Amino acid sequence: MVHVGKEIVNALEAQGVERTFIVPGESFLPVLDGLHDSSIDTVVCRQEGGAAYMAEAQGKATGKPGVAMVTRGPGASNAFVAIHAAWQDCTPMVLFVGLIPFSDRDRESFQEFDPKAWFGTQAKQVFVLDDPSSASRVVADAFFQASTGRPGPVVVGLPEDVLYEEFEGTVYPPRPVSRGGASQGQRDAVEKQLASAKRPLIYAGGPGWDQETSRKLAEFADAHNIPVVHDWRATDRIAFSAAANAGWLGYGRDENVARLLDDADVLVQVGAALTDVPTDGYTLRQSPDAVNIIALMDTALRGHSGAVTEHIVASPAEFVDALATLDVPVADEQRYAAAHQAHLDFAAISQPDTWRKAPEGTAHLEEVFRQLQEQVGNDGIYTFGAGDHCIWAQRFLRTEQFPSQLGMRNGSMGYSVPAAVAAALEFPERTVVTIAGDGEYLMNGQEFATAVQEGTAFLAVTVTNGQYSTIRGHQEKYFPGRVSGTQMVNPDFAEVAKAFGGHGELVTADDQAAGAIERALRKVREERVPAIVNVIVAQELGLPE
């Protein structure tokens, strides 16, 4: 007999799933039984939030739905944070949630909840598998919904008793997903606008990218002297060093990038909407007369602000191919070169004689990021969640390949370590580095144990200053001198790494940074041992100047 749990796994294999991130529960034991003899790698995680974040990170990095499995009630609630993140970041993922038996429904049974009520506002669709014969179809539908149009999270509820039933239904193959495209009329419209533009600009971000699309866009932009600016937490859509790269928008951005956005007479948006963060809270590029050409798979243009001149329902890959066919003049070379130089200047580490004095027993983050720039190389994949430490990572870590930046656009903390685990598993040949604040690390740092267990490795740089720095900054602005609810006492994360079975280094002065990072990277690259470099920094130094 093939029970429904086994067929769920068969359907996942048919979808090309190679890995699932789980926290086990008795509510989906037949699925675990199906995974026993499966080719799918089952990554056993320590908390459902970590497992679901890993699935989100894999979906973001590969463009294919990441898969997580959790149990009912508390397990589902822990995973909810990643569903919210995937919704706001347009990330394809499928979350399977074990449920109470069908026969116990609506009786306030142990760990009972309504998955459609819980997830309905943050998931593209919520399925509940009440019919055993529909198992294969529901999985196929879930993956299609997660990938089509505006990608996002889909939740599949699995009633416990249904999973034990015999599967006698139809086996469904994967459903093809349209990538859209630009009609001849739309190509002509884009060509006409760019032909008359004096200050064209490309804005890139969102889902649907790959290394080839990244390369093609950089080549098109360079051939026509059109600067490319990136959405927040999406700076790997073209290479950091590409001549067209003009920086990124959002929190901590360079003023030059904001001017480029507002001054452009024609803006071409590839894969990303002008939401509140890149527009500085709906203050940049809000004129109703602005010329905005938007290539976005979301037919509803959710999140976009400002004028819409042309909306082309096309993925970045399809639209970039269309751009290459256009007869577009070469724009101002001086403006183009100046935009790239401003980007390089903004991402350069300042000289030590300009740094603010650091108290005894602390290091400068400038020196830490200088060493990361020099030692990681061009193959780095960088992950981070939320907090002041992310501004340093966004600004100074050089993203040379796609994917190379996995971050949270919804400001979700606790993402850094789980995302690093997922990236290291998916791209074992590359160097994965996560930047985690002390507050953020302790939200999902337990997944360091998952990396040790899986034999995969990454470098975690913990920025330790004993406070929630972002909130402290807001507090000082509105209630100066009245520090409340933002201070922490931390363990030595270097010793924590060793306790987990990894490698740990402690940095309390600038001259220790180079050696600590070198030793940690050697462990990661040569021995496949995950490592933490715990950097002690002063509370008052804050954001980069």
C-alpha positions as CSV (number, residue, x, y, z in Angstrom):
1,M,0.0,0.0,0.0
2,V,1.1,3.5,-0.8
3,H,-0.3,5.7,2.0
4,V,-1.0,9.4,1.4
5,G,2.2,10.4,3.4
6,K,4.3,8.5,1.0
7,E,2.5,10.0,-2.0
8,I,3.2,13.5,-0.7
9,V,6.9,12.6,-0.8
10,N,6.5,11.0,-4.3
11,A,4.9,14.3,-5.5
12,L,7.7,16.3,-4.0
13,E,10.2,14.2,-5.9
14,A,8.2,14.8,-9.1
15,Q,8.5,18.5,-8.5
16,G,12.3,18.2,-8.4
17,V,12.6,18.8,-4.6
18,E,16.0,17.9,-3.4
19,R,15.8,19.1,0.2
20,T,13.2,19.8,2.9
21,F,13.7,21.5,6.2
22,I,11.8,20.0,9.1
23,V,11.0,19.9,12.8
24,P,9.3,16.6,13.3
25,G,5.9,16.1,14.8
26,E,3.5,13.2,15.4
27,S,0.9,14.9,13.2
28,F,2.8,14.0,10.0
29,L,4.5,10.7,10.8
30,P,3.4,9.1,7.5
31,V,5.3,11.9,5.6
32,L,8.4,11.2,7.7
33,D,8.0,7.5,6.8
34,G,7.8,8.5,3.1
35,L,11.0,10.5,3.5
36,H,12.8,7.4,4.9
37,D,13.5,5.9,1.5
38,S,13.4,9.1,-0.5
39,S,16.1,10.8,-2.5
40,I,15.1,14.0,-0.7
41,D,17.6,15.3,1.8
42,T,15.8,15.7,5.1
43,V,17.4,18.5,7.1
44,V,16.3,18.2,10.8
45,C,16.2,21.7,12.4
46,R,16.0,22.9,15.9
47,Q,13.0,25.3,15.8
48,E,10.3,25.8,13.2
49,G,11.2,29.4,12.6
50,G,14.7,28.3,11.6
51,A,13.4,25.6,9.4
52,A,11.0,27.9,7.6
53,Y,13.6,30.6,7.2
54,M,15.9,28.0,5.6
55,A,13.1,27.2,3.1
56,E,12.6,30.9,2.4
57,A,16.3,31.4,1.8
58,Q,16.5,28.4,-0.5
59,G,13.5,29.7,-2.5
60,K,15.1,33.2,-2.7
61,A,18.5,31.8,-3.8
62,T,17.2,29.3,-6.4
63,G,13.9,30.7,-7.6
64,K,12.3,27.3,-6.9
65,P,10.0,26.9,-4.0
66,G,11.8,26.0,-0.8
67,V,10.1,23.4,1.4
68,A,9.6,23.2,5.1
69,M,7.5,20.8,7.3
70,V,6.2,21.6,10.8
71,T,3.6,20.3,13.1
72,R,0.3,21.8,14.2
73,G,-0.4,24.6,16.7
74,P,2.9,25.8,18.3
75,G,5.0,24.5,15.3
76,A,2.8,26.3,12.8
77,S,2.9,29.5,14.9
78,N,6.7,29.4,15.0
79,A,6.9,29.1,11.2
80,F,4.6,32.0,10.6
81,V,7.4,34.5,10.7
82,A,8.9,33.1,7.6
83,I,5.6,33.0,5.8
84,H,5.3,36.8,6.4
85,A,8.9,37.3,5.2
86,A,8.3,35.3,2.1
87,W,5.1,37.2,1.3
88,Q,6.8,40.6,1.6
89,D,9.9,39.4,-0.3
90,C,7.9,37.6,-3.1
91,T,9.8,34.3,-2.3
92,P,8.4,31.0,-3.6
93,M,8.1,28.5,-0.7
94,V,5.7,25.7,0.4
95,L,5.1,25.0,4.1
96,F,3.5,21.7,5.0
97,V,1.8,21.7,8.4
98,G,0.5,18.6,10.2
99,L,-3.0,19.1,11.5
100,I,-5.3,17.3,14.0
101,P,-7.3,14.4,12.6
102,F,-10.2,15.3,10.4
103,S,-12.6,13.6,12.8
104,D,-11.5,15.9,15.7
105,R,-12.0,19.2,13.9
106,D,-13.9,22.0,15.5
107,R,-13.8,20.4,18.9
108,E,-11.0,22.5,20.4
109,S,-8.7,19.5,20.1
110,F,-5.1,19.4,21.3
111,Q,-3.1,22.0,19.2
112,E,-6.1,22.7,16.9
113,F,-6.1,25.8,14.8
114,D,-7.6,27.0,11.5
115,P,-4.8,27.2,9.0
116,K,-6.8,29.3,6.5
117,A,-7.7,31.8,9.2
118,W,-4.1,31.9,10.5
119,F,-2.2,32.1,7.2
120,G,-4.9,33.4,4.8
121,T,-3.6,37.0,4.8
122,Q,0.0,36.2,4.3
123,A,0.0,33.2,2.0
124,K,-0.9,33.1,-1.7
125,Q,-3.1,30.1,-1.0
126,V,-3.8,27.7,1.9
127,F,-4.8,24.1,1.0
128,V,-6.1,21.5,3.4
129,L,-5.8,18.0,2.2
130,D,-9.2,16.4,3.2
131,D,-9.4,14.1,0.2
132,P,-6.8,11.3,0.1
133,S,-7.1,10.9,-3.6
134,S,-6.1,14.6,-4.1
135,A,-2.6,14.4,-2.6
136,S,-0.6,14.6,-5.8
137,R,-2.8,17.3,-7.3
138,V,-2.6,19.5,-4.2
139,V,1.2,19.3,-4.2
140,A,1.3,20.2,-7.9
141,D,-1.2,23.1,-7.3
142,A,0.8,24.3,-4.3
143,F,4.1,24.5,-6.2
144,F,2.4,26.2,-9.2
145,Q,0.8,28.8,-7.0
146,A,4.1,29.5,-5.2
147,S,5.9,30.1,-8.4
148,T,3.4,31.7,-10.8
149,G,2.8,35.5,-11.2
150,R,4.0,37.2,-8.1
151,P,5.9,34.4,-6.3
152,G,5.1,33.8,-2.6
153,P,4.4,31.3,0.2
154,V,1.8,28.6,0.0
155,V,0.7,26.5,3.0
156,V,-0.6,22.9,2.8
157,G,-2.4,21.5,5.8
158,L,-2.2,17.7,6.3
159,P,-4.8,16.2,8.6
160,E,-3.1,13.4,10.6
161,D,-5.7,10.7,9.8
162,V,-5.8,11.4,6.1
163,L,-2.1,10.8,5.8
164,Y,-2.6,7.1,6.9
165,E,-5.2,6.5,4.1
166,E,-4.3,4.5,1.0
167,F,-3.5,6.7,-2.0
168,E,-5.6,5.7,-5.0
169,G,-5.7,9.0,-6.9
170,T,-4.1,10.4,-10.1
171,V,-0.5,11.3,-10.1
172,Y,0.0,14.9,-11.4
173,P,3.1,16.1,-13.1
174,P,4.6,19.6,-12.4
175,R,2.6,22.4,-14.0
176,P,4.6,24.8,-16.3
177,V,4.9,28.4,-15.1
178,S,4.7,31.3,-17.5
179,R,7.4,33.9,-17.4
180,G,5.3,36.4,-19.4
181,G,6.9,38.5,-22.0
182,A,6.8,41.9,-23.8
183,S,4.6,42.2,-26.9
184,Q,5.9,44.0,-30.0
185,G,3.8,47.0,-29.1
186,Q,5.3,47.2,-25.6
187,R,8.8,46.8,-27.0
188,D,8.1,49.7,-29.3
189,A,6.9,51.8,-26.4
190,V,10.0,51.1,-24.3
191,E,12.2,51.8,-27.3
192,K,10.5,55.1,-27.9
193,Q,10.8,56.2,-24.3
194,L,14.5,55.3,-24.1
195,A,15.2,56.9,-27.4
196,S,14.1,60.3,-26.1
197,A,15.6,59.9,-22.6
198,K,18.5,62.1,-21.5
199,R,18.8,60.6,-18.0
200,P,17.6,57.0,-18.2
201,L,17.9,54.7,-15.1
202,I,17.3,51.0,-14.5
203,Y,15.9,49.9,-11.1
204,A,16.5,46.2,-10.4
205,G,15.3,43.8,-7.7
206,G,12.6,41.2,-6.8
207,P,12.4,37.5,-7.7
208,G,13.0,35.7,-11.0
209,W,16.8,36.3,-11.5
210,D,19.7,34.1,-12.4
211,Q,23.3,34.6,-13.2
212,E,22.7,34.8,-16.9
213,T,20.0,37.5,-16.6
214,S,22.3,39.4,-14.3
215,R,25.1,39.3,-16.9
216,K,22.8,40.3,-19.8
217,L,21.3,43.3,-17.9
218,A,24.8,44.6,-17.0
219,E,25.9,44.2,-20.6
220,F,22.8,46.1,-21.9
221,A,23.2,48.9,-19.4
222,D,26.9,49.2,-20.1
223,A,26.4,49.3,-23.9
224,H,24.0,52.2,-23.5
225,N,25.4,54.1,-20.5
226,I,22.4,53.5,-18.3
227,P,23.1,53.3,-14.6
228,V,21.5,50.5,-12.6
229,V,20.3,51.0,-9.0
230,H,19.1,48.2,-6.8
231,D,16.2,47.7,-4.4
232,W,17.0,47.4,-0.7
233,R,18.4,44.0,0.2
234,A,18.8,43.0,-3.4
235,T,22.2,44.4,-4.5
236,D,23.2,41.2,-6.4
237,R,21.1,41.7,-9.5
238,I,24.2,42.9,-11.3
239,A,27.7,42.5,-10.0
240,F,29.1,45.0,-7.5
241,S,32.0,45.8,-9.8
242,A,29.9,46.1,-13.0
243,A,30.4,49.5,-14.6
244,A,26.6,50.0,-14.6
245,N,26.3,49.5,-10.9
246,A,25.2,52.7,-9.2
247,G,24.4,51.5,-5.8
248,W,21.2,50.7,-3.9
249,L,18.1,52.4,-2.4
250,G,16.6,52.1,1.1
251,Y,17.8,52.5,4.6
252,G,21.4,53.6,4.8
253,R,21.7,54.4,1.1
254,D,23.9,57.1,-0.5
255,E,22.3,60.4,-1.3
256,N,23.7,60.1,-4.8
257,V,21.4,57.1,-5.5
258,A,18.3,59.0,-4.3
259,R,19.2,61.9,-6.7
260,L,19.5,59.4,-9.5
261,L,16.1,58.1,-8.9
262,D,14.4,61.5,-8.6
263,D,16.3,63.0,-11.5
264,A,15.8,60.2,-14.1
265,D,13.5,61.2,-16.9
266,V,12.8,57.5,-17.7
267,L,12.9,54.8,-15.1
268,V,12.9,51.1,-16.2
269,Q,11.9,48.9,-13.3
270,V,13.0,45.3,-13.7
271,G,11.4,42.8,-11.3
272,A,10.9,45.3,-8.4
273,A,8.2,47.8,-7.3
274,L,8.9,51.2,-5.9
275,T,7.7,50.5,-2.4
276,D,8.0,52.6,0.7
277,V,11.6,51.7,1.6
278,P,13.3,52.5,-1.7
279,T,11.3,55.7,-2.0
280,D,12.2,56.9,1.5
281,G,8.6,56.6,2.8
282,Y,6.9,57.6,-0.5
283,T,8.8,60.8,-0.9
284,L,11.1,59.9,-3.9
285,R,9.8,59.8,-7.4
286,Q,6.1,60.4,-6.6
287,S,5.3,62.9,-9.3
288,P,2.3,61.8,-11.4
289,D,4.2,62.9,-14.5
290,A,7.2,60.6,-13.9
291,V,7.9,58.1,-16.7
292,N,8.0,54.6,-15.1
293,I,8.2,51.5,-17.2
294,I,7.6,48.5,-15.0
295,A,8.4,44.9,-15.9
296,L,6.8,42.9,-13.1
297,M,5.0,39.6,-13.0
298,D,2.5,40.9,-10.4
299,T,-0.5,42.0,-12.4
300,A,-1.8,44.0,-9.4
301,L,1.4,45.9,-8.9
302,R,1.1,45.5,-5.2
303,G,3.4,47.8,-3.2
304,H,4.2,50.1,-6.2
305,S,4.0,53.9,-5.6
306,G,4.2,56.6,-8.2
307,A,3.2,56.9,-11.8
308,V,2.8,53.9,-14.2
309,T,3.6,54.6,-17.8
310,E,3.8,51.0,-19.1
311,H,3.3,47.8,-17.2
312,I,4.8,44.8,-18.8
313,V,3.9,41.4,-17.3
314,A,7.3,39.7,-17.7
315,S,9.9,38.1,-15.6
316,P,13.4,39.7,-15.4
317,A,14.8,37.0,-17.7
318,E,12.1,37.6,-20.4
319,F,12.3,41.4,-20.1
320,V,16.1,41.6,-20.2
321,D,16.0,39.5,-23.4
322,A,13.5,41.9,-24.8
323,L,15.7,44.9,-23.9
324,A,18.6,43.4,-25.9
325,T,16.5,43.6,-29.1
326,L,15.8,47.4,-28.8
327,D,17.5,50.1,-30.9
328,V,18.5,52.5,-28.0
329,P,20.9,55.4,-28.2
330,V,23.9,55.7,-25.9
331,A,23.2,58.0,-23.0
332,D,25.5,60.5,-21.3
333,E,28.9,58.8,-20.6
334,Q,29.9,61.3,-17.9
335,R,26.7,60.8,-15.9
336,Y,27.1,57.0,-16.2
337,A,30.7,57.0,-15.0
338,A,30.0,59.4,-12.2
339,A,27.2,57.2,-10.9
340,H,29.4,54.1,-10.7
341,Q,32.3,56.0,-9.1
342,A,29.9,57.3,-6.4
343,H,28.9,53.8,-5.7
344,L,32.5,52.7,-5.4
345,D,33.3,55.6,-3.1
346,F,30.3,54.9,-0.9
347,A,31.4,51.2,-0.5
348,A,35.0,52.1,0.3
349,I,36.3,51.6,3.9
350,S,37.5,54.9,5.3
351,Q,41.1,55.3,6.6
352,P,41.9,54.4,10.2
353,D,42.9,58.0,11.1
354,T,39.3,59.1,10.5
355,W,37.7,56.5,12.7
356,R,36.2,57.4,16.0
357,K,38.1,56.2,19.0
358,A,37.0,52.8,20.2
359,P,37.1,52.0,23.9
360,E,39.7,49.5,25.3
361,G,38.5,45.9,24.6
362,T,36.6,46.7,21.5
363,A,37.3,46.7,17.7
364,H,36.2,48.9,14.8
365,L,33.8,47.3,12.4
366,E,35.6,49.2,9.6
367,E,38.6,46.9,10.2
368,V,36.4,43.8,10.3
369,F,34.7,44.6,7.0
370,R,38.1,45.6,5.4
371,Q,39.3,42.1,6.2
372,L,36.1,40.5,4.9
373,Q,36.5,42.4,1.6
374,E,40.1,41.3,1.3
375,Q,39.7,37.6,2.4
376,V,36.4,36.4,1.2
377,G,36.9,36.9,-2.5
378,N,34.4,37.2,-5.3
379,D,32.4,34.0,-4.6
380,G,30.9,35.1,-1.3
381,I,27.2,34.6,-0.4
382,Y,26.2,37.0,2.4
383,T,23.2,36.5,4.6
384,F,21.7,38.8,7.3
385,G,18.4,39.6,8.9
386,A,17.7,43.0,10.5
387,G,19.5,45.5,12.7
388,D,22.2,48.1,12.4
389,H,24.8,45.4,11.6
390,C,22.9,44.8,8.3
391,I,23.6,48.4,7.1
392,W,27.3,47.6,7.3
393,A,26.8,44.3,5.4
394,Q,24.6,46.0,2.8
395,R,27.1,48.8,2.2
396,F,30.5,47.1,2.4
397,L,30.2,43.4,1.3
398,R,30.7,43.1,-2.4
399,T,28.2,41.0,-4.2
400,E,29.8,39.8,-7.4
401,Q,27.6,36.8,-8.4
402,F,23.9,36.0,-8.4
403,P,22.9,35.0,-5.8
404,S,25.2,36.6,-3.3
405,Q,22.9,38.5,-0.9
406,L,20.2,36.9,1.1
407,G,18.5,39.4,3.3
408,M,15.1,40.3,4.7
409,R,13.2,43.2,3.2
410,N,10.5,43.0,6.0
411,G,13.0,43.7,8.8
412,S,12.7,40.2,10.2
413,M,15.4,39.3,12.8
414,G,16.7,35.8,13.3
415,Y,17.2,35.1,9.6
416,S,21.0,35.3,9.3
417,V,22.0,31.9,10.6
418,P,19.2,29.8,9.1
419,A,19.8,31.5,5.7
420,A,23.5,30.7,6.0
421,V,22.7,27.0,6.6
422,A,20.5,26.9,3.6
423,A,23.0,28.7,1.4
424,A,25.9,26.5,2.5
425,L,23.9,23.4,1.7
426,E,22.7,24.6,-1.7
427,F,26.1,26.1,-2.8
428,P,28.8,24.1,-1.0
429,E,31.4,25.3,-3.5
430,R,31.0,29.0,-2.4
431,T,32.0,30.9,0.7
432,V,29.0,31.7,2.8
433,V,29.3,34.5,5.4
434,T,26.5,35.7,7.7
435,I,26.6,39.0,9.6
436,A,24.5,38.7,12.8
437,G,24.0,41.1,15.6
438,D,24.1,39.7,19.1
439,G,20.4,40.1,19.5
440,E,19.7,38.6,16.1
441,Y,22.0,35.6,16.6
442,L,20.3,34.6,19.8
443,M,16.9,34.5,18.0
444,N,17.8,31.5,15.8
445,G,21.5,30.8,16.5
446,Q,20.6,27.3,17.6
447,E,20.6,26.4,13.9
448,F,24.4,26.5,14.1
449,A,23.9,23.0,15.4
450,T,22.1,22.0,12.2
451,A,25.1,23.1,10.2
452,V,27.4,20.9,12.3
453,Q,25.0,18.0,12.0
454,E,24.7,18.4,8.2
455,G,28.5,18.7,7.7
456,T,28.2,22.1,6.0
457,A,30.0,25.3,6.9
458,F,29.8,29.0,6.9
459,L,31.4,31.9,8.7
460,A,29.2,33.8,11.2
461,V,30.5,37.3,12.2
462,T,28.6,38.3,15.4
463,V,28.6,42.0,16.1
464,T,28.4,42.1,19.9
465,N,27.6,45.4,21.6
466,G,25.1,44.3,24.3
467,Q,22.1,46.1,22.9
468,Y,19.3,46.2,20.3
469,S,21.1,49.0,18.4
470,T,18.4,50.0,15.9
471,I,15.9,50.5,18.7
472,R,18.4,52.2,20.9
473,G,19.0,54.7,18.1
474,H,15.3,55.5,17.7
475,Q,15.1,55.7,21.5
476,E,17.9,58.3,21.7
477,K,16.2,60.3,19.0
478,Y,12.8,60.5,20.7
479,F,13.8,60.0,24.4
480,P,17.4,61.1,24.7
481,G,19.3,59.8,27.7
482,R,16.5,57.5,28.8
483,V,17.7,54.0,27.8
484,S,15.1,51.4,28.5
485,G,14.4,47.9,27.3
486,T,17.3,47.7,24.8
487,Q,20.2,46.4,26.8
488,M,21.4,42.8,26.9
489,V,24.0,40.5,28.5
490,N,25.6,38.0,26.1
491,P,27.6,34.8,26.2
492,D,30.9,34.7,24.4
493,F,29.7,33.5,21.0
494,A,33.2,32.1,20.1
495,E,32.8,29.7,23.0
496,V,29.3,28.9,21.9
497,A,30.6,27.9,18.5
498,K,33.1,25.5,20.1
499,A,30.3,24.0,22.3
500,F,28.3,23.3,19.2
501,G,31.3,21.6,17.6
502,G,32.4,24.5,15.4
503,H,35.3,26.9,15.5
504,G,35.3,30.1,17.5
505,E,37.4,33.3,17.5
506,L,37.1,36.4,19.8
507,V,38.1,39.8,18.5
508,T,38.5,42.6,21.0
509,A,41.0,44.8,19.1
510,D,41.6,45.8,15.5
511,D,44.9,44.0,15.2
512,Q,43.1,40.7,16.0
513,A,40.6,40.8,13.1
514,A,42.8,39.7,10.2
515,G,44.1,36.6,11.9
516,A,40.7,35.6,13.4
517,I,39.0,35.9,10.0
518,E,41.8,34.0,8.2
519,R,41.7,31.1,10.6
520,A,37.9,30.9,10.6
521,L,37.7,31.0,6.8
522,R,40.4,28.2,6.6
523,K,38.2,26.0,8.9
524,V,35.1,26.7,6.8
525,R,36.8,26.2,3.4
526,E,39.2,23.4,4.1
527,E,37.7,21.4,6.9
528,R,33.9,22.2,6.4
529,V,33.6,23.3,10.0
530,P,31.2,26.2,10.7
531,A,32.9,29.1,12.5
532,I,31.9,32.2,14.6
533,V,34.1,35.3,14.8
534,N,32.7,37.2,17.8
535,V,33.6,40.9,17.4
536,I,33.2,43.1,20.5
537,V,32.3,46.6,19.5
538,A,31.4,49.8,21.4
539,Q,27.7,50.7,21.8
540,E,28.3,54.3,20.9
541,L,30.0,53.7,17.5
542,G,26.8,52.7,15.8
543,L,26.3,53.1,12.0
544,P,29.0,53.7,9.4
545,E,29.7,57.4,8.7
